[in-house]
Amino acid sequence: MDFKKIAQNRTKILVVDDSPPTLEVIQRNLEAAAYEVFTASSVEQAIAFMEQSSMDLIITDIKMPKVSGLELLKYVKENVKGTEIMIITGYPSVKGAVNAVKEGAEDYLAKPFTDEELLSAVSKMLEKQANRRAIEAKPLPGSYNIIGNSPGMQYVYRLIEKAAATRVNVLISGESGTGKELVARAIHYISIASSGPFVTVNCTAIPDSLLESELFGHVKGAFTGATASRAGFFQIADGGTLFLDEIGDASLNMQGKLLRAIQNKEIFMVGSSRVQKVDTRIITATNTDLSRLVKKGLFREDLYFRLNIVEISLPPLHERGEDILLLVQFFREKLSKDMNRPAPQLSDKVLQIFKNYRWQGNVRELENLIQRLMVLADGDFIDVADLPEQMRFNINWRRGFNRPLADVEAEHIANVLNSVKGNKTRAAQILGINRKTLGVKMRRANLPTEIG
């Protein structure tokens, strides 16, 4: 057994088996896949090793002399936090394998297994582990109350710092629900203008006939119903920040008036010919491609260049990796506090579906879903059956074409079995194979064979 210093940037796996040839084969295959692999020929050696070094995954045989793999499993579950364990056995049908899963083993792999089956099982287990760690993670310092540690969001944080150090205009682009207003607020509240007001205007929500009055204010008698003078958003935000959301929806006529106000830092109230100077920082946001609107003649080019001094583009949620699970945890805790009830646990399958889902509504859609699940789900455990139908049947949209055929086949078999509630006769009919062949494929894929 090798007690050398373990590399911190690689996944660490401990393989436990009393058979030297088995240890050698597993170690060789895992090291070829760039894992950091250590071996032990007994449970006693494995425990001694774990007392000195932490492991990400332990792969252990069940049947070993003196102390069995089940005892190692119990030791790990009671004494080691954050380490996954997988059982390998030459007796997949005996009660021991079932007991291993009941005791807390994430999976078991039946001997003999192919190199591909080994690597696929390890990959799946480590992905589950990564999901669990992500959902327990915390936002990085300097994230300005925005949830996300992904490389894309860390780049956004750097741009926020640069934009906040100046008074230049900022354009924030991104799909609906990605958090554009949060970024605008972050820029304002860490800037030198943080003591000034932050005023939000949704350009879509205000009719064009009223937008000029809302932005620049009006004097008494300027139009029917103007019984008193009233300041506009530019004056209210003087000395602070005016956030113009969905700027792409402003009319060409309104764009011209905005250009003059932004360029000259002066406005005319509706009904007045007197110029008013304003010192208002402008941040705009859009979920459309303004450059494309410029080419179509729907957005003024001069205004576009005036607004787009610094552009911050927010990545869609489905490109943010582990941020999805970080947000799940944040919303679970927040809604649990708001509802005064325990936060429900989510199954590994649900977490995986969340990572693979398209999230067309981005963070807003995710928050709404968590709220829905907490309200409608029975009990304190959420599984695949609790998810909306469109999520259950569209979970593999971004898996790509770089997976082994055996992996794809196993996943399809599992989905078919799930759709027929474990009825193997019906599943075999759908798959176009007989029950015996289905049983063989289920064992190869390490799917439970006790069902239906």
VONU-906302 format. One record per residue (C-alpha): x, y, z. Coordinates in nm, 4 decimals. Layout:
<lumses>
x->X | y->Y | z->Z
...
</lumses>
This chain:
<lumses>
x->0.0000 | y->0.0000 | z->0.0000
x->0.1344 | y->0.3389 | z->-0.1033
x->0.1287 | y->0.6113 | z->0.1652
x->0.2886 | y->0.8774 | z->-0.0544
x->0.1567 | y->1.2302 | z->-0.0490
x->-0.1701 | y->1.2456 | z->-0.2396
x->-0.2196 | y->1.5000 | z->-0.5167
x->-0.4884 | y->1.7471 | z->-0.4229
x->-0.6099 | y->1.8247 | z->-0.7739
x->-0.7078 | y->1.4712 | z->-0.8740
x->-0.9911 | y->1.2406 | z->-0.7709
x->-0.8638 | y->0.9961 | z->-0.5097
x->-0.9845 | y->0.6350 | z->-0.5122
x->-0.8989 | y->0.3547 | z->-0.2706
x->-0.9493 | y->-0.0024 | z->-0.4011
x->-0.9812 | y->-0.2797 | z->-0.1416
x->-0.9600 | y->-0.6476 | z->-0.2442
x->-0.7733 | y->-0.9527 | z->-0.1175
x->-0.6990 | y->-1.0601 | z->-0.4772
x->-0.3725 | y->-0.9055 | z->-0.6109
x->-0.4707 | y->-0.9636 | z->-0.9784
x->-0.8040 | y->-0.7843 | z->-0.9227
x->-0.6312 | y->-0.4931 | z->-0.7518
x->-0.3814 | y->-0.4661 | z->-1.0358
x->-0.6477 | y->-0.4663 | z->-1.3093
x->-0.8695 | y->-0.2082 | z->-1.1370
x->-0.5738 | y->0.0158 | z->-1.0508
x->-0.4391 | y->0.0057 | z->-1.4051
x->-0.7752 | y->0.0985 | z->-1.5596
x->-0.8490 | y->0.3782 | z->-1.3156
x->-0.5026 | y->0.5296 | z->-1.3454
x->-0.5378 | y->0.5229 | z->-1.7237
x->-0.8483 | y->0.7375 | z->-1.6720
x->-0.6356 | y->0.9905 | z->-1.4738
x->-0.7600 | y->0.8986 | z->-1.1263
x->-0.5241 | y->0.8903 | z->-0.8273
x->-0.5504 | y->0.5266 | z->-0.7152
x->-0.4400 | y->0.3529 | z->-0.3959
x->-0.4851 | y->-0.0101 | z->-0.2988
x->-0.5327 | y->-0.2165 | z->0.0150
x->-0.5514 | y->-0.5948 | z->0.0451
x->-0.7635 | y->-0.5974 | z->0.3622
x->-1.0148 | y->-0.3914 | z->0.5537
x->-0.7578 | y->-0.3320 | z->0.8287
x->-0.5140 | y->-0.1813 | z->0.5772
x->-0.7912 | y->0.0307 | z->0.4244
x->-0.8905 | y->0.1789 | z->0.7613
x->-0.5263 | y->0.2497 | z->0.8490
x->-0.4895 | y->0.4320 | z->0.5182
x->-0.8053 | y->0.6394 | z->0.5657
x->-0.6850 | y->0.7524 | z->0.9063
x->-0.3980 | y->0.9284 | z->0.7254
x->-0.5553 | y->1.0354 | z->0.3946
x->-0.8994 | y->1.1379 | z->0.2716
x->-1.0571 | y->0.9594 | z->-0.0235
x->-1.3266 | y->1.0589 | z->-0.2715
x->-1.4309 | y->0.7015 | z->-0.3470
x->-1.3711 | y->0.3559 | z->-0.2022
x->-1.4220 | y->0.0452 | z->-0.4138
x->-1.4278 | y->-0.2698 | z->-0.2027
x->-1.4982 | y->-0.6386 | z->-0.2452
x->-1.7597 | y->-0.7867 | z->-0.0108
x->-1.6107 | y->-1.1307 | z->0.0528
x->-1.2700 | y->-1.1004 | z->0.2193
x->-1.1008 | y->-1.3003 | z->0.4989
x->-1.1362 | y->-1.1897 | z->0.8629
x->-1.3267 | y->-0.8630 | z->0.8046
x->-1.5752 | y->-0.8268 | z->0.5166
x->-1.6385 | y->-0.5355 | z->0.2882
x->-1.9705 | y->-0.4775 | z->0.4658
x->-1.7805 | y->-0.3947 | z->0.7842
x->-1.5701 | y->-0.1447 | z->0.5899
x->-1.8896 | y->0.0026 | z->0.4517
x->-2.0272 | y->0.0513 | z->0.8037
x->-1.6993 | y->0.2065 | z->0.9204
x->-1.6972 | y->0.4568 | z->0.6341
x->-2.0598 | y->0.5578 | z->0.6846
x->-2.0093 | y->0.6086 | z->1.0584
x->-1.6646 | y->0.7711 | z->1.0595
x->-1.5836 | y->0.9261 | z->0.7211
x->-1.7753 | y->1.2191 | z->0.5790
x->-1.8001 | y->1.2908 | z->0.2077
x->-1.6524 | y->0.9612 | z->0.0835
x->-1.8598 | y->0.7442 | z->-0.1490
x->-1.8334 | y->0.3653 | z->-0.1432
x->-1.9025 | y->0.1056 | z->-0.4129
x->-1.9215 | y->-0.2689 | z->-0.3574
x->-1.7823 | y->-0.5226 | z->-0.6047
x->-1.8969 | y->-0.8807 | z->-0.5713
x->-1.8924 | y->-1.2135 | z->-0.7477
x->-2.2327 | y->-1.2935 | z->-0.5974
x->-2.4729 | y->-1.0315 | z->-0.7328
x->-2.7860 | y->-1.2267 | z->-0.6422
x->-2.7050 | y->-1.3028 | z->-0.2776
x->-2.8528 | y->-1.1089 | z->0.0077
x->-2.5136 | y->-0.9516 | z->0.0813
x->-2.5269 | y->-0.7264 | z->-0.2234
x->-2.8755 | y->-0.6092 | z->-0.1308
x->-2.7650 | y->-0.5525 | z->0.2275
x->-2.4689 | y->-0.3495 | z->0.1049
x->-2.6973 | y->-0.1064 | z->-0.0737
x->-2.9226 | y->-0.0894 | z->0.2317
x->-2.6213 | y->-0.0145 | z->0.4515
x->-2.5338 | y->0.2857 | z->0.2377
x->-2.3324 | y->0.1658 | z->-0.0621
x->-2.4124 | y->0.3897 | z->-0.3563
x->-2.3829 | y->0.1046 | z->-0.6039
x->-2.2485 | y->-0.2455 | z->-0.6518
x->-2.0625 | y->-0.3876 | z->-0.9483
x->-2.0947 | y->-0.7583 | z->-1.0294
x->-1.7920 | y->-0.9629 | z->-1.1287
x->-1.6867 | y->-1.0190 | z->-1.3970
x->-1.7125 | y->-0.6640 | z->-1.5311
x->-1.5579 | y->-0.4969 | z->-1.8334
x->-1.3243 | y->-0.1985 | z->-1.8233
x->-1.6046 | y->0.0154 | z->-1.9658
x->-1.8503 | y->-0.0995 | z->-1.6990
x->-1.6002 | y->-0.0160 | z->-1.4240
x->-1.5250 | y->0.3309 | z->-1.5578
x->-1.8924 | y->0.4045 | z->-1.6222
x->-1.9899 | y->0.3042 | z->-1.2660
x->-1.7086 | y->0.5123 | z->-1.1154
x->-1.7975 | y->0.8125 | z->-1.3306
x->-2.1633 | y->0.7978 | z->-1.2267
x->-2.0775 | y->0.7736 | z->-0.8583
x->-1.8347 | y->1.0640 | z->-0.8705
x->-2.0903 | y->1.2746 | z->-1.0545
x->-2.3427 | y->1.2089 | z->-0.7768
x->-2.0781 | y->1.3055 | z->-0.5241
x->-2.0039 | y->1.6282 | z->-0.7110
x->-2.3749 | y->1.7121 | z->-0.7127
x->-2.4001 | y->1.6630 | z->-0.3365
x->-2.0912 | y->1.8718 | z->-0.2695
x->-2.2181 | y->2.1475 | z->-0.4971
x->-2.5518 | y->2.1698 | z->-0.3201
x->-2.3690 | y->2.2080 | z->0.0125
x->-2.1271 | y->2.4736 | z->-0.1160
x->-2.1443 | y->2.8430 | z->-0.0333
x->-2.1075 | y->3.1465 | z->-0.2610
x->-1.7550 | y->3.2736 | z->-0.3030
x->-1.6551 | y->3.5945 | z->-0.1201
x->-1.6984 | y->3.8942 | z->-0.3459
x->-2.0044 | y->3.7590 | z->-0.5275
x->-2.2148 | y->4.0634 | z->-0.4280
x->-2.5081 | y->3.8518 | z->-0.3056
x->-2.5267 | y->3.6887 | z->-0.6472
x->-2.5285 | y->3.3093 | z->-0.6215
x->-2.2710 | y->3.1396 | z->-0.8440
x->-1.9108 | y->3.0192 | z->-0.8375
x->-1.8770 | y->2.9078 | z->-1.2004
x->-1.6009 | y->3.0508 | z->-1.4235
x->-1.8600 | y->3.2457 | z->-1.6235
x->-1.9928 | y->3.4154 | z->-1.3110
x->-1.6465 | y->3.4839 | z->-1.1730
x->-1.5748 | y->3.6744 | z->-1.4947
x->-1.8968 | y->3.8679 | z->-1.4389
x->-1.7779 | y->3.9596 | z->-1.0864
x->-1.4537 | y->4.0980 | z->-1.2287
x->-1.6487 | y->4.3139 | z->-1.4749
x->-1.8740 | y->4.4354 | z->-1.1936
x->-1.5666 | y->4.5560 | z->-1.0025
x->-1.4247 | y->4.7330 | z->-1.3077
x->-1.7578 | y->4.8984 | z->-1.3911
x->-1.8152 | y->5.0078 | z->-1.0303
x->-1.4782 | y->5.1848 | z->-1.0218
x->-1.5988 | y->5.4316 | z->-1.2873
x->-1.9112 | y->5.6268 | z->-1.3785
x->-1.9380 | y->5.5001 | z->-1.7361
x->-2.2604 | y->5.3605 | z->-1.8780
x->-2.3044 | y->4.9828 | z->-1.8585
x->-2.5115 | y->4.7527 | z->-2.0784
x->-2.6130 | y->4.4212 | z->-1.9198
x->-2.7274 | y->4.1545 | z->-2.1644
x->-2.8667 | y->3.8097 | z->-2.1038
x->-3.1730 | y->3.5914 | z->-2.1304
x->-3.4788 | y->3.6651 | z->-1.9183
x->-3.4359 | y->3.5427 | z->-1.5633
x->-3.0549 | y->3.5482 | z->-1.5548
x->-3.0334 | y->3.8212 | z->-1.2890
x->-2.9580 | y->4.1408 | z->-1.4793
x->-3.1063 | y->4.3668 | z->-1.2132
x->-2.8976 | y->4.1959 | z->-0.9426
x->-2.5843 | y->4.2830 | z->-1.1399
x->-2.6995 | y->4.6422 | z->-1.1842
x->-2.7585 | y->4.6731 | z->-0.8090
x->-2.4174 | y->4.5215 | z->-0.7357
x->-2.2480 | y->4.7813 | z->-0.9567
x->-2.4349 | y->5.0623 | z->-0.7858
x->-2.3867 | y->4.9537 | z->-0.4257
x->-2.0098 | y->4.9045 | z->-0.4491
x->-1.9539 | y->5.2251 | z->-0.6450
x->-1.8846 | y->5.5737 | z->-0.5123
x->-2.2494 | y->5.6565 | z->-0.5919
x->-2.3778 | y->5.3936 | z->-0.3473
x->-2.5138 | y->5.6604 | z->-0.1128
x->-2.7321 | y->5.7913 | z->-0.3963
x->-3.0629 | y->5.6382 | z->-0.5069
x->-3.0983 | y->5.3287 | z->-0.7264
x->-3.4049 | y->5.3674 | z->-0.9491
x->-3.5420 | y->5.0897 | z->-1.1704
x->-3.7514 | y->5.1573 | z->-1.4805
x->-3.9016 | y->4.8781 | z->-1.6908
x->-3.9267 | y->5.0245 | z->-2.0379
x->-4.1762 | y->4.7542 | z->-2.1408
x->-4.4180 | y->4.8209 | z->-1.8553
x->-4.4682 | y->5.1923 | z->-1.9288
x->-4.6659 | y->5.2946 | z->-2.2438
x->-4.4613 | y->5.5031 | z->-2.4846
x->-4.7080 | y->5.7916 | z->-2.4477
x->-4.6259 | y->5.8111 | z->-2.0755
x->-4.2587 | y->5.7149 | z->-2.0810
x->-4.1281 | y->6.0654 | z->-2.1510
x->-4.3206 | y->6.2105 | z->-1.8587
x->-4.2117 | y->5.9243 | z->-1.6316
x->-3.8447 | y->5.9665 | z->-1.7240
x->-3.8135 | y->6.3444 | z->-1.7370
x->-4.1062 | y->6.4612 | z->-1.5267
x->-4.3670 | y->6.7248 | z->-1.6158
x->-4.4766 | y->7.0675 | z->-1.5053
x->-4.8229 | y->7.1632 | z->-1.3913
x->-5.0617 | y->7.2000 | z->-1.6859
x->-4.8320 | y->7.0218 | z->-1.9327
x->-5.1205 | y->6.7954 | z->-2.0345
x->-5.4695 | y->6.7051 | z->-1.9266
x->-5.4575 | y->6.5704 | z->-1.5743
x->-5.1206 | y->6.7302 | z->-1.4875
x->-5.2542 | y->6.9134 | z->-1.1834
x->-4.9112 | y->6.9512 | z->-1.0262
x->-4.5470 | y->6.9405 | z->-1.1295
x->-4.3790 | y->6.6064 | z->-1.0803
x->-4.0167 | y->6.4950 | z->-1.1018
x->-3.9198 | y->6.2150 | z->-1.3355
x->-3.6927 | y->5.9183 | z->-1.2833
x->-3.3861 | y->6.1086 | z->-1.4066
x->-3.4296 | y->6.3690 | z->-1.1341
x->-3.5140 | y->6.1087 | z->-0.8680
x->-3.1949 | y->5.9171 | z->-0.9542
x->-2.9791 | y->6.2315 | z->-0.9598
x->-2.6494 | y->6.1532 | z->-0.7886
x->-2.7209 | y->5.7808 | z->-0.8103
x->-2.8056 | y->5.5175 | z->-1.0713
x->-3.0945 | y->5.4885 | z->-1.3174
x->-3.1463 | y->5.1298 | z->-1.4314
x->-3.3374 | y->5.1068 | z->-1.7601
x->-3.4540 | y->4.7483 | z->-1.7985
x->-3.5512 | y->4.6057 | z->-2.1400
x->-3.4115 | y->4.9102 | z->-2.3181
x->-3.4569 | y->4.7336 | z->-2.6514
x->-3.8341 | y->4.7873 | z->-2.6232
x->-3.8086 | y->5.1680 | z->-2.6199
x->-3.9482 | y->5.3354 | z->-2.9346
x->-3.7200 | y->5.5163 | z->-3.1792
x->-3.8779 | y->5.8470 | z->-3.0763
x->-3.8039 | y->5.7772 | z->-2.7095
x->-3.4530 | y->5.6590 | z->-2.7963
x->-3.3747 | y->5.9982 | z->-2.9458
x->-3.4798 | y->6.1789 | z->-2.6289
x->-3.2830 | y->5.9348 | z->-2.4163
x->-2.9736 | y->5.9928 | z->-2.6285
x->-2.9874 | y->6.3669 | z->-2.5716
x->-3.0369 | y->6.3267 | z->-2.1971
x->-2.7561 | y->6.0726 | z->-2.1601
x->-2.5143 | y->6.2529 | z->-2.3894
x->-2.5625 | y->6.6034 | z->-2.2500
x->-2.6593 | y->6.5072 | z->-1.8913
x->-2.9533 | y->6.7420 | z->-1.9132
x->-3.3289 | y->6.7049 | z->-1.9502
x->-3.6400 | y->6.9038 | z->-2.0297
x->-3.9478 | y->6.8334 | z->-1.8197
x->-4.2593 | y->6.7833 | z->-2.0312
x->-4.4218 | y->7.1241 | z->-2.0765
x->-4.1067 | y->7.3174 | z->-1.9818
x->-3.8373 | y->7.4827 | z->-2.1922
x->-3.5949 | y->7.5123 | z->-1.9035
x->-3.2913 | y->7.2835 | z->-1.9069
x->-3.2160 | y->7.0851 | z->-1.5926
x->-2.8712 | y->6.9364 | z->-1.5337
x->-2.8648 | y->6.5815 | z->-1.3914
x->-2.5758 | y->6.3682 | z->-1.2700
x->-2.7278 | y->6.0245 | z->-1.3185
x->-2.5337 | y->5.7069 | z->-1.3902
x->-2.7083 | y->5.4967 | z->-1.6557
x->-2.7181 | y->5.1166 | z->-1.6517
x->-2.9328 | y->4.9439 | z->-1.9113
x->-3.0351 | y->4.5830 | z->-1.9629
x->-3.1738 | y->4.3815 | z->-2.2501
x->-3.2630 | y->4.0229 | z->-2.3335
x->-3.2340 | y->4.0911 | z->-2.7068
x->-2.9327 | y->4.1468 | z->-2.9302
x->-2.9199 | y->4.5256 | z->-2.9645
x->-2.6607 | y->4.5092 | z->-3.2420
x->-2.9070 | y->4.3032 | z->-3.4457
x->-3.1798 | y->4.5600 | z->-3.3781
x->-2.9400 | y->4.8319 | z->-3.4947
x->-2.8878 | y->4.6503 | z->-3.8254
x->-3.2647 | y->4.6223 | z->-3.8685
x->-3.3103 | y->4.9922 | z->-3.8000
x->-3.5055 | y->4.9269 | z->-3.4798
x->-3.2470 | y->5.0722 | z->-3.2424
x->-3.0398 | y->5.3865 | z->-3.2839
x->-2.6751 | y->5.3120 | z->-3.3463
x->-2.5564 | y->5.6283 | z->-3.1713
x->-2.7557 | y->5.5397 | z->-2.8602
x->-2.6251 | y->5.1826 | z->-2.8702
x->-2.2639 | y->5.3020 | z->-2.8657
x->-2.3434 | y->5.5537 | z->-2.5935
x->-2.4939 | y->5.2848 | z->-2.3690
x->-2.2452 | y->5.0096 | z->-2.4459
x->-1.9276 | y->5.1502 | z->-2.2912
x->-1.8958 | y->4.8389 | z->-2.0763
x->-2.1012 | y->4.5314 | z->-2.1612
x->-2.1646 | y->4.2529 | z->-1.9114
x->-2.3117 | y->3.9416 | z->-2.0700
x->-2.4739 | y->3.6998 | z->-1.8260
x->-2.4490 | y->3.3292 | z->-1.9125
x->-2.7731 | y->3.1273 | z->-1.9255
x->-2.8284 | y->2.8996 | z->-1.6289
x->-2.7750 | y->2.5765 | z->-1.8222
x->-2.4157 | y->2.6845 | z->-1.8963
x->-2.3296 | y->2.7484 | z->-1.5314
x->-2.2677 | y->2.3877 | z->-1.4195
x->-2.2570 | y->2.3460 | z->-1.0420
x->-2.4136 | y->2.6907 | z->-0.9928
x->-2.7492 | y->2.5217 | z->-1.0578
x->-2.7164 | y->2.3090 | z->-0.7447
x->-2.5799 | y->2.6014 | z->-0.5451
x->-2.8938 | y->2.7949 | z->-0.6372
x->-3.1119 | y->2.4962 | z->-0.5479
x->-2.9631 | y->2.4950 | z->-0.1988
x->-3.0026 | y->2.8718 | z->-0.1646
x->-3.3706 | y->2.8638 | z->-0.2632
x->-3.4390 | y->2.5586 | z->-0.0442
x->-3.3027 | y->2.7384 | z->0.2606
x->-3.4680 | y->3.0705 | z->0.1756
x->-3.8114 | y->2.9216 | z->0.1069
x->-3.7860 | y->2.6907 | z->0.4054
x->-3.7371 | y->2.9945 | z->0.6275
x->-4.0179 | y->3.1860 | z->0.4554
x->-4.2591 | y->2.8910 | z->0.4880
x->-4.1421 | y->2.7982 | z->0.8388
x->-4.0945 | y->2.4326 | z->0.7439
x->-3.7977 | y->2.1952 | z->0.7029
x->-3.6172 | y->2.2103 | z->0.3699
x->-3.6955 | y->1.8899 | z->0.1732
x->-3.4191 | y->1.6580 | z->0.0582
x->-3.3743 | y->1.6004 | z->-0.3160
x->-3.2786 | y->1.2635 | z->-0.4632
x->-2.9593 | y->1.2164 | z->-0.6645
x->-3.1690 | y->1.1639 | z->-0.9784
x->-3.3471 | y->1.4953 | z->-0.9255
x->-3.0160 | y->1.6779 | z->-0.8828
x->-2.8869 | y->1.5209 | z->-1.2048
x->-3.2025 | y->1.6203 | z->-1.3920
x->-3.1619 | y->1.9770 | z->-1.2673
x->-2.8044 | y->1.9874 | z->-1.4030
x->-2.9121 | y->1.8542 | z->-1.7445
x->-3.2305 | y->2.0579 | z->-1.7876
x->-3.2491 | y->2.3454 | z->-2.0371
x->-3.3916 | y->2.6070 | z->-1.7904
x->-3.5381 | y->2.8374 | z->-2.0533
x->-3.6573 | y->3.0690 | z->-1.7755
x->-3.3137 | y->3.0537 | z->-1.6105
x->-3.2793 | y->3.1392 | z->-1.2385
x->-3.6356 | y->3.2674 | z->-1.2175
x->-3.7704 | y->2.9347 | z->-1.3463
x->-3.5550 | y->2.7407 | z->-1.1007
x->-3.6768 | y->2.9469 | z->-0.8050
x->-4.0394 | y->2.9022 | z->-0.9099
x->-3.9911 | y->2.5262 | z->-0.9438
x->-3.8350 | y->2.4883 | z->-0.5982
x->-4.1220 | y->2.6869 | z->-0.4519
x->-4.3745 | y->2.4666 | z->-0.6332
x->-4.2062 | y->2.1457 | z->-0.5170
x->-4.1981 | y->2.2616 | z->-0.1551
x->-4.5686 | y->2.3434 | z->-0.1675
x->-4.6982 | y->2.0382 | z->-0.3564
x->-4.4618 | y->1.7501 | z->-0.2742
x->-4.5770 | y->1.5010 | z->-0.0116
x->-4.3321 | y->1.4613 | z->0.2752
x->-3.9795 | y->1.5954 | z->0.3035
x->-3.8204 | y->1.4007 | z->0.0167
x->-3.8470 | y->1.5028 | z->-0.3479
x->-3.7926 | y->1.2426 | z->-0.6208
x->-3.8337 | y->1.2303 | z->-0.9987
x->-4.2070 | y->1.1574 | z->-0.9739
x->-4.2580 | y->1.4960 | z->-0.8037
x->-4.1128 | y->1.6890 | z->-1.0987
x->-4.3238 | y->1.8435 | z->-1.3764
x->-4.3860 | y->1.6088 | z->-1.6674
x->-4.1774 | y->1.8076 | z->-1.9155
x->-3.8717 | y->1.7684 | z->-1.6918
x->-3.9129 | y->1.3929 | z->-1.6508
x->-3.9166 | y->1.3376 | z->-2.0266
x->-3.6575 | y->1.5959 | z->-2.1365
x->-3.3650 | y->1.5254 | z->-1.9090
x->-3.0995 | y->1.4266 | z->-2.1618
x->-3.1081 | y->1.7196 | z->-2.4031
x->-2.7452 | y->1.8230 | z->-2.3460
x->-2.5704 | y->1.4885 | z->-2.2954
x->-2.4004 | y->1.5113 | z->-2.6366
x->-2.2467 | y->1.2305 | z->-2.8392
x->-1.9378 | y->1.1504 | z->-2.6371
x->-2.0822 | y->0.8700 | z->-2.4225
x->-2.0220 | y->0.4944 | z->-2.4611
x->-2.3017 | y->0.2969 | z->-2.6289
x->-2.3377 | y->0.0802 | z->-2.3165
x->-2.4003 | y->0.3919 | z->-2.1082
x->-2.6686 | y->0.5176 | z->-2.3475
x->-2.8319 | y->0.1718 | z->-2.3612
x->-2.8362 | y->0.1380 | z->-1.9824
x->-2.9922 | y->0.4801 | z->-1.9435
x->-3.2607 | y->0.4036 | z->-2.2030
x->-3.3459 | y->0.0738 | z->-2.0335
x->-3.3736 | y->0.2498 | z->-1.6974
x->-3.6029 | y->0.5156 | z->-1.8467
x->-3.8268 | y->0.2548 | z->-2.0097
x->-3.8498 | y->0.0551 | z->-1.6852
x->-3.9358 | y->0.3726 | z->-1.4985
x->-4.2094 | y->0.4570 | z->-1.7509
x->-4.3787 | y->0.1185 | z->-1.6988
x->-4.3273 | y->0.1178 | z->-1.3210
x->-4.0758 | y->-0.1687 | z->-1.3322
x->-4.2861 | y->-0.4127 | z->-1.5362
x->-4.0115 | y->-0.6144 | z->-1.7094
x->-4.2514 | y->-0.7932 | z->-1.9454
x->-4.3889 | y->-0.4631 | z->-2.0733
x->-4.0400 | y->-0.3085 | z->-2.0847
x->-3.9068 | y->-0.6000 | z->-2.2908
x->-4.1942 | y->-0.5558 | z->-2.5379
x->-4.1177 | y->-0.1851 | z->-2.5779
x->-3.7445 | y->-0.2558 | z->-2.6220
x->-3.8094 | y->-0.5366 | z->-2.8714
x->-3.6231 | y->-0.8023 | z->-2.6708
x->-3.7258 | y->-1.0962 | z->-2.4520
x->-3.7286 | y->-1.0954 | z->-2.0717
x->-3.4126 | y->-1.3067 | z->-2.0474
x->-3.2142 | y->-1.0641 | z->-2.2626
x->-3.3541 | y->-0.7738 | z->-2.0637
x->-3.2395 | y->-0.9409 | z->-1.7416
x->-2.8867 | y->-0.9816 | z->-1.8778
x->-2.8729 | y->-0.6185 | z->-1.9861
x->-3.0069 | y->-0.5032 | z->-1.6487
x->-2.7337 | y->-0.6943 | z->-1.4664
x->-2.4657 | y->-0.5507 | z->-1.6938
x->-2.6023 | y->-0.2020 | z->-1.6264
x->-2.6207 | y->-0.2688 | z->-1.2492
x->-2.9931 | y->-0.2039 | z->-1.2510
x->-3.2022 | y->-0.3614 | z->-0.9705
x->-3.3306 | y->-0.6993 | z->-1.0950
x->-3.5733 | y->-0.7596 | z->-0.8097
x->-3.8457 | y->-0.5439 | z->-0.9683
x->-4.1448 | y->-0.6622 | z->-1.1768
</lumses>
